[in-house]
Amino acid sequence: MLIVQKFGGTSVGDLERIQNVANRVSETKKAGHDVVVVVSAMSGETNKLVAYAEHFSADPERSEMDMLLSSGERVTASLLAIALNAMGHSAVSMSGRKAGIVTDNLHTKARIEEIDPTAMHKAIKEGKIIVVAGFQGVSLDGNVTTLGRGGSDLSAVAIAGAIKADLCEIYTDVSGIYTTDPRIEPKAKKLDKISYDEMLELASLGAKVLQNRSVELAKKLNVNLVTRTSFSNEEGTLITKEENIMEKPLVSGIALDKNQARVSLFGVKDRTGIASDIFNKLAQNNVNIDMIIQNVAHDGSANIDFTVPVGDLSDAKKVVAEFIESGDITEQSYDEKICKVSIVGVGMKSHTGVAAKAFTTMANENINITMISTSEIKVSMVIAEKYAELAVRSLHDAYELDK
Amino acid sequence: MLIVQKFGGTSVGDLERIQNVANRVSETKKAGHDVVVVVSAMSGETNKLVAYAEHFSADPERSEMDMLLSSGERVTASLLAIALNAMGHSAVSMSGRKAGIVTDNLHTKARIEEIDPTAMHKAIKEGKIIVVAGFQGVSLDGNVTTLGRGGSDLSAVAIAGAIKADLCEIYTDVSGIYTTDPRIEPKAKKLDKISYDEMLELASLGAKVLQNRSVELAKKLNVNLVTRTSFSNEEGTLITKEENIMEKPLVSGIALDKNQARVSLFGVKDRTGIASDIFNKLAQNNVNIDMIIQNVAHDGSANIDFTVPVGDLSDAKKVVAEFIESGDITEQSYDEKICKVSIVGVGMKSHTGVAAKAFTTMANENINITMISTSEIKVSMVIAEKYAELAVRSLHDAYELDK
């Protein structure tokens, strides 16, 4: 097989850990696979360099930050190549440029435009292990760029797509994707497989492991992603296309998002386009809206409820205040003590009664559901924050996710 | 003027010193000059990275070392550019590649083959201060290379030549070139100007400041070099072509080399080509010969004396032992307690009596001269090491170098 292995900052945090990574890569190579490794900077290095830059400027140029920060991954890449060569392998490090990773020129958050795999193909053909400096590329005008948060994962996925790797393994300090947060439900089980779409819906479960950006790219490029830990030989979780998952579980996991607030608007004037006006204005102010419900009151005016991330709440308040000033809305209120619980599973597509079971479970626990939204593979409910853990454990039980 | 300013590792050793460098560059720019800055890695960084590599391998691949070590200069270059921008200038950092520095592919000791100044010319035209990562370039096959010891000086000189800079200032912790080592003769004076050839002969005086490689390149490219300190505003020493020096001093400086040993061969057989045999064999064994004298003895056999660097002495002994074995030489002896004192000055070309004064000065101090060699601009004498400092001070006095 042709395998891409990506190791994050903590996995290459010191020389001993880099040696451990070398051992693992070596085993993979010795098992007969071709390996392309993607590495992050040693943990702490990037923060150190950012602090250096901030010593000189509150707002350093993004292009200079890219020149500065891209050095960290180059150091790890060359050290790992040196370690692998010392073990008798033939390894070669490549900068993002050398690996052919071409991006746009949005410095510090560049997007990969294309990958020219010529140099990598040549090295693989020569039997070499390639160690690519993650997180970085080169713009069409020849300058170093970096890909922003989670950038090394993106490098790995994009490379796996470009060289048509059989597998792209993302090594972190977490052993995979669980049916729910094990800190809330100790009976949570690690999933063997999960589809891209489920993973995207379960973002809150996987956020510490994989950013949605990387999952979306893997889906687009049809890359088989595996998240696993670099600190043991435990198998991880395969994230793949739905067709590759034979037994589709009704529910794969329960996600919890406490970072939500509810905004309630009362006495919204009954005129055409009022809802559109409000939500357009919110969008212009970069307020992310998640769920929306609207009720018509006796007097013909409407009440509108919606949820926003807690961080967007103050912006939302300002926008709503303008509509109250103009008389389009009578009153507003807020609730930050809410949370969103979601059940996710591709099996829902072909089974009925999944949502009903969720509502029954909540009713049995006397938990009031204030908002509901559903998609083909997800049911989300807004409930009072104090019931968050109880709801997660009850649902985990109800769908027998510990079995 | 168009000025290249190069700052070494100690000059950019911490964030405060980088700010000092930014201040100096800023002043130069404000005085109306165009500036291209060349920087080394922060002192200590390169050694740290070398130690990291040696943790994994006693003999790391040179190409990986280049990938690893070239990161240090990139960090300094971007930090300095950020500092200059924060001061209101428009600065841009460039890697060796971006600056157009093309080398051969002798990793860790590459030679600059050519410089494509297009990107630098463009940035200068736009009024930008350029900060180039020194010590590095890119090979024709696209890999990062480094230039070996003193590499950042070479970068600076080569860039100055390529962009036809009026001046190339090398900033170190030493304020310039002195008539002799001030630790031996406190009356030593800093030279305002010195020719390339004198500087090359005075290598031992300038070794801590400038390597001969850089002086030779400056001579070839006709670059006006200035060595000065980054820790004060003191003027430095201009190293330029002889024609630019109006008043040519008889003697510019006194150099001392204690790192020499004398090898004496007795009873060297009187046959054609014997000297050639001996010195060829020494050359094949990488023994560097400096001075040679030969005396014919009463019996027709010869005595040959030569000097070698102390580090080459054991190799020299082995070679000579073979000739003793074969009967070509009767006996050998060694003396490590010698030193070489040289007086250097372009004025010697047109004045007689310079060497005679040196010999008289030695005689007056009862110092025995055991070997002499001369060139157009230099007289070197081998004497007992114990007289080294006395000889230097006496000669410094005799040629009135403190005036």
Interface residues (C-beta under 8 A of the other chain):
Chain A: L15 I18 Q19 A22 L49 Y52 A53 H55 F56 S57 P60 E61 S63 E64 M65 M67 L68 S70 S71 G72 R74 V75 A77 S78 L79 A81 I82 A83 N85 A86 V92 S93 S95 K98 G142 N143 V144
Chain B: L15 I18 Q19 A22 L49 Y52 A53 H55 F56 S57 A58 P60 E61 S63 E64 M65 M67 L68 S70 S71 G72 R74 V75 A77 S78 L79 A81 I82 A83 N85 A86 V92 S93 S95 K98 G142 N143 V144
